[in-house]
Amino acid sequence: MVKIFYLSSLQENAGKSFLSIGFIQKLKKEGKKFAYFKPIGIPKSAFTNKADPDVGFILNTVYRTEYPYDFISPVSIPDVYYVDLIDTGRKQEFFQKIKKAYDKISEDVDYIIIEGNPSIRRFIRIGLDDISIAQTLGINELIYVSTESSDRGIDNLFFTKNYFEFRKVGIKGILFNKIDYEYIARIKELTEEHINRYDIPVLGIIEKSIELFSPRVNEIKEQIGGELINEQASSGLNNIVEAFLIGAMNLQGALKYLQQVNRAAFITGGDRTDLAMAALAQDVSVLILTGFIQPDIGVITAANEKNIPIILSPSDTYTTMMNLERLKPGIQEDEMEKVLQLIEKEIDWDLLL
């Protein structure tokens, strides 16, 4: 009988693509016959590229298959304006595509990894939510992914449990992902006192990895539509960014915050030479100048000396930050082995395989 790993979450950006990559590599290492499936892909743009970048990345790296993209991710619904772009009249059309593709890729495999919607709430208006899809495919259990490093995560788990039971599906297990190190002991304590008594298997607790879950400068550049103006520091596009700081204060105030963070993206206007130079003297990964204002030549020279990219943003500071809030850092090709090691170490595979 085929085993289904249907990854679902209440919160968005729960790391389901990261987990899918890890699951794929683990099953491949174990010599299992498996398939990867994402019923509804989320393209980056509503009207241009209709391919989900996470699906494309997986197909180009860890999951080479004879099936075309449309079989792996048969429906495409953008993340923005999706309420206006889809309606209930297309529900059956979408379900037919999903069912046809699922039936095809599930032939002759022992395991299927299904990457669910951004949230179990997404697309519920038209009945294309994760539970509706699972029921259409004859799946009666989903894996719940939680990313909250607070006791609210336990409330949300039981909210989800009750909601699933109301919809007549079960929780195959809970997988804690991207958890702050200092909260891991608390999760273990809550598992003993609360989760176990309801027979909800804890499949694993994965600590939040700065290296894996932080964006690279190049991802930030693409997200804001920015332009690299110092090609000499182009190798710095691979720098990791741990924090974002906005330079909208005086020099002393900026220094106070800059000295408290590591590998920051410092965002300020191109005319704030004083703040730009102060940032370049600290631990920053990138300098983002808003309003598309060219900086002083001294700023470029200092950035080149430290191999720090300077990105010009075409938007004002507020819009730039709003765009960055929508950034979903992805796993890089050179991080695949780290993903596998983390997945192997932290997940109880005896419960899954």
PyMOL commands that set and color helices and strands:
alter all, ss='L'
color gray80, all
select helices_A, chain A and resi 16-29+53-60+69-72+82-85+88-105+124-126+130-136+152-166+181-198+210-213+217-224+231-238+251-258+273-280+297-305+317-325+333-346+349-352
alter helices_A, ss='H'
color red, helices_A
select strands_A, chain A and resi 3-9+34-37+40-41+75-76+111-115+141-146+170-179+202-207+227-228+243-246+264-269+284-290+310-312
alter strands_A, ss='S'
color yellow, strands_A
deselect
rebuild
show_as cartoon
